[in-house]
Amino acid sequence: MSRTADLLLGAVARLRAAGVADPVRDARLLLAHALGIGADRLTLHLADPVPTAAQALFQAAVTARAARQPLSQITGKRLFWGRNFAVTADVLDPRPETETLIAAALKQPFATALDLGTGSGAILLTVLAERPQARGLGVDLSPAALGVAQRNAQALGLADRAEFRHSDWFAAIPERFDLILSNPPYIGAGEIPSLSPEVRDWEPRAALVPEGDDGSGLAAYRKIIGAAPDHLSFGGALMVEIGASQGRAVGALMAQAGLHHIQVLPDMDGRDRVVRATRPGPASV
């Protein structure tokens, strides 16, 4: 029976040869997953023999990661804003840079929130968890994604305040909201070959490239921003995640839609990441 340390060494070598960015971290997380323990406790078990069933699970996980399947799809979860979210191949993997959108949202007062293209539900459920009096709606065109979001809502104890609905953007939404959030597809079709294999080969294409893309990656923003004023309360805010080069263009779309107080916000790396704006009050219309 192999020891934990020996399995780790072999896995790190395989993942490094496959081009995985952080083979040591990923090998440790995969082995902790296979053993059913926290990654922070793995060091305590380096000299222990690994049961046969756990070895088999670990080797299968390493093979999947060497094929560049995202770690979150293999383990079935992703930590986001301090909470674990279930993740499958049907949803976009919640990313650290999206926490910029959460931070911006939590500076805005709101009682109702809408998440367009909710995927795993990570955005909506995070803001609701941080605002216990708020209620929200997440919509998606993918029934499978909505199923993942609903499971996350139940796991986090938020099912009574979070509704999920099948909708093509605003098509099935008659309501108005204090806050509208979205991390829409914004990658131009021509950029796909340059993406990492984890994204290019494993994440849902519809969550990456907007329908009707003209190469700019702006098609989804045009639909969202054009309709957002009709679904925002007076003084309500629209916030969208963007690609690093899209801030000026998205801000211009918001201005054309009659939104005010437009801001482009950077992420932790200093790259443009979120554009926010508000619907003016009745005296300003």
FENQUI-V47211 format. One record per backbone hydrogen bond with DSSP energy under -0.5 kcal/mol. NH is the residue of the N-H (numbers start at 1). CO is the residue of the C=O. If there is no record, write none. Layout:
nh-><NH;NH>
co-><CO;CO>
This chain:
nh-><4;5;7;8;9;10;11;12;13;14;15;16;17;18;19;20;23;26;27;28;29;30;31;32;33;34;35;36;37;41;42;44;45;46;48;50;51;55;56;57;58;59;60;61;62;63;64;65;66;67;68;69;73;74;75;76;77;78;80;83;85;87;91;94;98;99;100;101;102;103;104;105;106;107;108;113;114;115;116;116;117;117;118;118;121;125;126;127;128;129;130;131;134;135;136;137;138;139;140;143;146;147;148;149;150;151;152;153;154;155;156;157;158;159;161;162;163;165;167;167;169;171;173;174;177;178;179;180;181;182;183;186;187;188;191;192;192;194;195;199;200;201;202;203;207;208;209;210;213;222;223;224;225;226;227;228;229;230;231;232;232;233;235;236;237;238;239;240;241;242;246;250;251;252;253;254;255;256;257;258;259;260;263;265;265;267;270;273;274;275;276;277;278;279;280;280;284;285;285>
co-><48;46;3;4;5;6;7;8;9;10;11;12;13;14;16;15;20;22;23;24;25;26;27;28;29;30;31;32;32;38;39;41;42;43;45;2;49;51;52;53;54;55;56;57;58;59;60;61;62;63;65;64;70;70;71;72;72;85;83;80;78;76;88;92;95;96;97;98;98;99;100;101;102;104;105;135;179;137;114;181;115;139;115;139;118;121;122;123;124;125;126;127;131;111;161;113;163;115;165;141;142;143;144;145;146;147;148;149;150;151;152;154;153;153;158;158;136;138;140;165;167;168;170;172;231;112;112;237;114;239;116;208;208;186;188;188;189;191;192;196;196;197;197;199;204;205;205;208;210;218;219;220;221;222;223;224;225;227;228;228;229;177;279;233;178;277;180;275;182;273;243;246;247;248;249;250;251;252;253;255;254;278;276;263;274;271;267;265;265;240;263;238;260;236;258;278;281;281;282>
